[in-house]
């Protein structure tokens, strides 16, 4: 039959599920002891003021101290997060982890048997279903937006489905106004003809067209930049080598020692050294002699 459903902290019938979305993670009822706080995500452990349950079901690849992003590790599993989980009173994981004393395997099997295989697209979805099984009268979700257009596009519907099930079972659902979770998607065929959709579509077309013009301008500016860089390099070369217009003798640029040996070049005259004046002599050394004393 597999594992049985777990009995978990449920406060006084109120379970707060906390994700890592910054819009509302700090609004969870951490200071209210009547709420059980269930958290997930390495991005939340430094923000959540307290937690009774921590869910970390990703495959465990922690980093040792000083070895973040080492081969075989995951950058979000920092040594600090590992230390935090070691001290946590209850951690639910994909498998019990020996280095985390209070870790337990998440009860996947009984949830799959009860709810089927179509809802499990995020940690939050698993947590909502597990919270429902604790039979609370209230479930709240903070730090759960699922507002990104790519990663959460397939995750949000499962959470919306499970929230709907909870409501159908009489469980009160609390969502902060900052959350996007229960915003419905655009309705295919129906929304296309509404004034707001038409306006937003035209606005998107306008912005896209402007972006294309900006991209073309940037590409032209980039070509001009390459041209100017080349012209500047060429001008620097000219300034360094071609600025003087007087005649020059290329022979001055080479050693002419061999020419002296052959006698083809008349060597320059040898200058005679200048005698230093005596310390007591007045006047310049080449000046008239001082008159004799009578």
WOFEN-V770882 format. One record per backbone hydrogen bond with DSSP energy under -0.5 kcal/mol. CO is the residue of the C=O (numbers start at 1). NH is the residue of the N-H. E is the energy in kcal/mol with one decimal. If there is no record, write none. Layout:
co = (CO:CO)
nh = (NH:NH)
e = (E:E)
//
This chain:
co = (6:10:10:11:13:13:14:15:15:16:16:17:18:21:21:24:25:28:29:31:32:34:34:36:36:37:37:37:38:39:41:41:44:44:53:54:54:55:56:59:61:64:67:70:74:76:77:78:79:80:81:82:83:84:85:90:91:91:92:93:96:97:99:100:102:104:106:107:108:109:110:111:112:119:122:123:124:125:126:127:128:129:130:131:131:132:137:138:139:140:141:142:143:143:144:150:150:152:155:156:157:158:159:160:161:162:163:164:165:166:167:172:174:176:180:186:187:188:190:191:194:195:196:197:198:199:200:201:202:203:204:205:206:207:208:209:210:211:212:213:214:215:216:217:218:219:220:221:222:223:224:225:226:227:228:229:230:231:232:233:234:235:236:237:238:238:248:249:250:251:256:257:258:259:259:259:265:269:278:284)
nh = (8:13:14:13:137:138:36:17:140:18:38:142:40:24:25:27:28:30:32:33:35:12:14:16:38:39:52:53:18:55:44:45:47:48:39:56:92:41:94:61:74:67:70:73:77:78:63:82:83:84:85:86:87:88:88:54:93:104:56:106:98:100:101:103:91:93:108:111:112:113:114:115:116:121:126:127:128:129:130:131:132:133:134:134:136:135:172:15:174:17:176:19:21:145:181:153:154:156:159:160:161:162:163:164:165:166:167:168:169:171:170:139:141:179:183:188:191:190:193:194:198:199:200:201:202:203:204:205:206:207:208:209:210:211:212:213:214:215:216:217:218:219:220:221:222:223:224:225:226:227:228:229:230:231:232:233:234:235:236:237:238:239:240:241:241:242:250:252:253:254:260:261:262:263:264:265:267:271:281:287)
e = (-0.6:-0.9:-1.3:-0.5:-1.8:-1.8:-2.8:-0.6:-2.6:-0.6:-3.3:-2.5:-1.3:-1.2:-1.4:-1.6:-1.0:-2.1:-1.3:-0.7:-1.8:-3.1:-0.5:-3.4:-0.6:-0.5:-2.8:-1.9:-3.0:-2.9:-1.9:-0.7:-1.7:-2.9:-2.7:-0.6:-2.9:-0.8:-0.6:-0.7:-2.2:-2.5:-1.8:-1.8:-1.8:-1.2:-1.9:-2.2:-2.3:-2.2:-2.4:-2.0:-1.2:-0.5:-0.9:-2.1:-0.5:-2.4:-2.9:-3.4:-0.6:-2.2:-0.6:-1.9:-2.2:-3.1:-2.5:-1.0:-2.4:-2.6:-1.6:-3.1:-2.0:-1.5:-1.6:-2.3:-2.6:-2.1:-2.4:-2.4:-2.4:-1.6:-0.5:-1.3:-0.6:-1.9:-2.7:-2.2:-2.3:-3.3:-0.8:-2.5:-2.6:-0.5:-0.6:-0.9:-0.5:-2.4:-1.3:-2.5:-2.4:-2.2:-2.6:-2.2:-2.0:-2.3:-2.3:-2.4:-1.6:-2.6:-1.7:-2.9:-2.2:-2.0:-2.1:-0.7:-2.6:-1.0:-1.1:-1.6:-2.5:-2.7:-2.9:-2.5:-2.3:-2.4:-2.3:-2.2:-2.4:-2.6:-2.6:-2.4:-2.2:-2.4:-2.1:-1.9:-2.4:-2.9:-2.3:-2.5:-2.9:-2.5:-2.3:-2.8:-2.4:-2.1:-2.5:-2.4:-2.1:-2.2:-2.9:-2.5:-2.0:-2.6:-2.9:-2.3:-2.3:-2.5:-2.4:-1.8:-2.4:-2.7:-1.6:-1.3:-0.6:-3.2:-0.7:-2.2:-1.9:-1.4:-1.7:-1.7:-1.7:-1.1:-1.4:-0.8:-0.6:-0.5:-1.1:-1.3)
//
